[in-house]
Amino acid sequence: MTSRPDHSKMSEAEARARAGGWPVTRFLFSFFVIFLAGFAWFASQLRSEESKPDRHADGIVVLTGGASRVADALDLLSKGYGKRLLISGVHPANGAADILRAQPESQALLKCCVDLDRSAVNTRSNATETRRWVKERGFHSLIVVTSNYHMPRATVELTHAMPDIDLIFYPVVSEAWRGEPWWNSPAGVRLVALEYVKYLVAQVRVRLAAFGINFPEWEEQPAKSGAVSKPSASAG
């Protein structure tokens, strides 16, 4: 004689399984909401218009990776916003001649007041090389030039590397961003979303470093860049 299944026991087991799954569901939902809220905040920080720094500094650093970053940094240097300019993230095979081809009007500045950093391969090493340059020059204040979408992460890395230096941030807005909002383009959404994830990783790494937990550097994927950027690993 076959026994009938005990539906009451099955119902209890199903109820326990469902109850056990609720904490996981709530956690994932909360994580998703927090992630989206953070992304909304991050996106709100991205400036759509450029405004010149409100004061001068000892030096200027530009983090390569965007076509208009170097041009804007040279413009600031020509107007006396800083004494010297560091271009951080220059490909080892490139030199002043490559920059000069893109910025022929800056020949005098390149000869007298521009230093090239060919060691940096990502934003973290940008900060390391910039700190070394600032100490060698004896600077106490610095204007940081990079793309608007890259500025939040650059702020985290440079502030962590140089807490005693007065940093003035100058986000550059590319022509593509001026013509159309980034959220209207799938490529723009991907760029901002990826940069947000990298920003979160930088925040976590910096906070863990305060407890003596350090992670090795990693090379970032290439981005669209100007003549002085690395073709295999962009600083941006």
C-alpha positions as CSV (number, residue, x, y, z in Angstrom):
1,M,0.0,0.0,0.0
2,T,1.5,3.3,-1.0
3,S,1.6,6.1,1.5
4,R,0.2,9.5,0.7
5,P,2.5,12.5,0.8
6,D,2.3,14.6,3.9
7,H,1.2,17.9,2.4
8,S,1.5,19.7,5.7
9,K,5.2,18.8,6.0
10,M,5.8,19.9,2.4
11,S,4.0,23.2,3.1
12,E,6.1,23.8,6.2
13,A,9.3,23.0,4.2
14,E,8.3,25.3,1.4
15,A,7.5,28.1,3.9
16,R,10.9,27.7,5.6
17,A,12.6,27.8,2.2
18,R,10.7,30.9,1.2
19,A,11.4,32.6,4.5
20,G,15.1,31.8,4.2
21,G,15.3,33.4,0.8
22,W,13.8,36.7,1.9
23,P,16.9,38.1,3.6
24,V,18.9,37.4,0.4
25,T,16.3,39.0,-1.7
26,R,16.1,42.0,0.6
27,F,19.9,42.4,0.6
28,L,20.1,42.2,-3.2
29,F,17.3,44.7,-3.6
30,S,18.8,47.1,-1.1
31,F,22.2,46.8,-2.8
32,F,20.7,47.5,-6.1
33,V,18.8,50.6,-4.8
34,I,22.0,51.9,-3.1
35,F,24.0,51.3,-6.2
36,L,21.5,53.2,-8.4
37,A,21.4,56.1,-5.8
38,G,25.1,56.3,-5.8
39,F,25.3,56.3,-9.6
40,A,22.7,59.1,-9.7
41,W,24.9,61.1,-7.2
42,F,28.0,60.3,-9.2
43,A,26.4,61.4,-12.5
44,S,25.2,64.7,-10.8
45,Q,28.8,65.6,-10.1
46,L,29.8,65.6,-13.7
47,R,30.0,69.1,-14.9
48,S,28.7,69.9,-18.4
49,E,30.4,73.3,-18.6
50,E,34.0,74.4,-18.0
51,S,35.0,77.2,-15.6
52,K,38.6,78.4,-15.1
53,P,40.2,77.7,-11.6
54,D,39.4,80.4,-9.1
55,R,43.0,80.8,-8.1
56,H,46.6,80.1,-9.3
57,A,48.8,77.3,-8.1
58,D,52.5,76.4,-8.0
59,G,52.1,73.7,-10.7
60,I,49.6,72.1,-13.1
61,V,49.2,68.4,-13.8
62,V,47.2,66.9,-16.7
63,L,46.3,63.2,-16.7
64,T,46.3,62.0,-20.3
65,G,43.5,60.0,-21.8
66,G,41.3,62.6,-23.4
67,A,42.0,64.5,-26.6
68,S,41.4,68.0,-25.1
69,R,43.0,67.6,-21.7
70,V,46.5,68.6,-22.8
71,A,45.3,71.6,-24.8
72,D,43.4,72.9,-21.8
73,A,46.3,72.4,-19.5
74,L,48.7,74.2,-21.8
75,D,46.2,77.0,-22.0
76,L,46.2,77.4,-18.2
77,L,50.0,77.4,-18.2
78,S,50.2,80.1,-20.9
79,K,47.8,82.2,-18.8
80,G,50.0,81.9,-15.7
81,Y,47.9,79.7,-13.6
82,G,51.0,77.7,-12.7
83,K,54.7,77.8,-13.0
84,R,55.2,74.4,-14.6
85,L,53.1,71.7,-16.2
86,L,53.4,67.9,-15.7
87,I,51.9,65.8,-18.5
88,S,51.3,62.4,-16.7
89,G,50.8,59.2,-18.7
90,V,52.8,59.9,-21.8
91,H,53.6,56.9,-23.9
92,P,57.4,56.0,-23.6
93,A,57.7,56.3,-27.4
94,N,56.3,59.8,-27.5
95,G,57.9,63.1,-26.7
96,A,57.6,66.8,-26.9
97,A,57.6,66.6,-30.7
98,D,54.4,64.6,-30.7
99,I,52.7,67.2,-28.4
100,L,54.1,70.0,-30.6
101,R,52.4,68.5,-33.7
102,A,49.1,68.8,-31.9
103,Q,49.8,72.1,-30.2
104,P,52.3,74.0,-32.4
105,E,51.5,77.3,-30.7
106,S,52.9,75.9,-27.4
107,Q,56.5,75.4,-28.6
108,A,58.0,78.0,-26.2
109,L,56.1,76.6,-23.2
110,L,57.1,73.0,-24.0
111,K,60.8,74.0,-24.1
112,C,60.8,75.9,-20.8
113,C,58.0,74.8,-18.5
114,V,56.7,71.3,-19.3
115,D,57.7,68.0,-17.8
116,L,56.7,64.6,-19.3
117,D,55.9,61.6,-17.1
118,R,56.2,58.3,-19.0
119,S,55.9,56.0,-16.0
120,A,52.2,56.2,-15.1
121,V,49.9,53.6,-16.6
122,N,46.7,54.3,-14.7
123,T,45.1,56.8,-12.4
124,R,46.7,55.4,-9.3
125,S,50.2,55.6,-10.7
126,N,49.3,59.1,-12.1
127,A,48.9,60.1,-8.4
128,T,52.2,58.4,-7.4
129,E,54.2,60.1,-10.2
130,T,52.5,63.5,-9.6
131,R,53.4,63.3,-5.9
132,R,57.1,62.6,-6.8
133,W,57.1,65.6,-9.2
134,V,55.5,67.9,-6.6
135,K,58.0,67.0,-4.0
136,E,61.0,67.4,-6.4
137,R,59.7,70.8,-7.4
138,G,58.9,71.9,-3.8
139,F,55.3,72.8,-4.8
140,H,52.5,73.2,-2.3
141,S,49.5,73.7,-4.6
142,L,48.5,72.0,-7.8
143,I,45.8,72.4,-10.5
144,V,44.6,69.0,-11.6
145,V,43.3,68.8,-15.2
146,T,41.4,65.7,-16.5
147,S,38.1,64.9,-18.1
148,N,34.9,65.6,-16.1
149,Y,33.9,61.9,-16.0
150,H,37.3,61.0,-14.7
151,M,37.6,63.8,-12.1
152,P,35.8,62.0,-9.2
153,R,38.2,59.1,-9.3
154,A,41.2,61.3,-9.9
155,T,40.2,63.3,-6.8
156,V,40.1,60.2,-4.7
157,E,43.6,59.0,-5.9
158,L,45.3,62.4,-5.8
159,T,43.9,63.4,-2.4
160,H,45.0,60.1,-1.0
161,A,48.5,60.4,-2.4
162,M,49.0,64.1,-1.5
163,P,46.9,65.0,1.6
164,D,49.2,67.9,2.4
165,I,49.0,69.5,-1.1
166,D,46.3,72.1,-1.9
167,L,44.6,70.6,-5.0
168,I,42.5,72.7,-7.3
169,F,40.4,70.6,-9.7
170,Y,39.7,71.6,-13.3
171,P,37.4,69.2,-15.1
172,V,37.6,69.3,-18.9
173,V,34.4,68.9,-20.9
174,S,35.0,67.3,-24.4
175,E,33.2,68.5,-27.5
176,A,31.2,65.3,-27.6
177,W,29.7,66.0,-24.2
178,R,28.9,69.6,-25.1
179,G,27.0,68.6,-28.2
180,E,24.8,65.9,-26.6
181,P,24.0,64.8,-23.0
182,W,25.9,61.6,-22.2
183,W,22.7,59.7,-21.3
184,N,21.4,60.1,-24.8
185,S,24.3,57.9,-26.1
186,P,24.8,54.2,-25.3
187,A,28.5,54.8,-25.4
188,G,28.2,57.7,-23.0
189,V,26.1,55.6,-20.6
190,R,28.7,52.8,-20.7
191,L,31.6,55.2,-20.1
192,V,29.9,56.8,-17.1
193,A,28.8,53.5,-15.7
194,L,32.3,52.0,-16.0
195,E,33.8,55.1,-14.5
196,Y,31.4,54.9,-11.6
197,V,32.5,51.3,-10.9
198,K,36.1,52.3,-11.0
199,Y,35.4,55.2,-8.7
200,L,33.8,52.7,-6.2
201,V,36.8,50.4,-6.4
202,A,39.2,53.4,-5.8
203,Q,37.1,54.4,-2.8
204,V,37.2,50.9,-1.3
205,R,41.0,50.6,-1.9
206,V,41.8,53.9,-0.3
207,R,39.7,53.1,2.8
208,L,41.3,49.7,3.1
209,A,44.7,51.2,2.8
210,A,44.0,53.2,6.0
211,F,43.9,49.8,7.7
212,G,47.2,48.7,6.1
213,I,45.5,46.6,3.4
214,N,47.0,47.4,0.1
215,F,46.3,46.0,-3.4
216,P,48.8,45.8,-6.3
217,E,48.3,48.2,-9.2
218,W,46.5,47.0,-12.3
219,E,46.5,48.4,-15.9
220,E,43.3,50.0,-17.1
221,Q,41.8,49.3,-20.5
222,P,42.6,51.9,-23.2
223,A,40.4,54.8,-23.8
224,K,40.1,57.2,-26.7
225,S,43.0,59.6,-26.3
226,G,45.3,62.2,-27.7
227,A,48.8,61.9,-29.2
228,V,50.6,61.7,-25.9
229,S,48.4,58.9,-24.3
230,K,49.4,55.3,-24.1
231,P,47.9,53.1,-26.8
232,S,48.1,50.0,-24.7
233,A,47.1,51.5,-21.3
234,S,45.5,54.8,-20.8
235,A,46.0,57.0,-17.7
236,G,42.3,57.8,-17.7
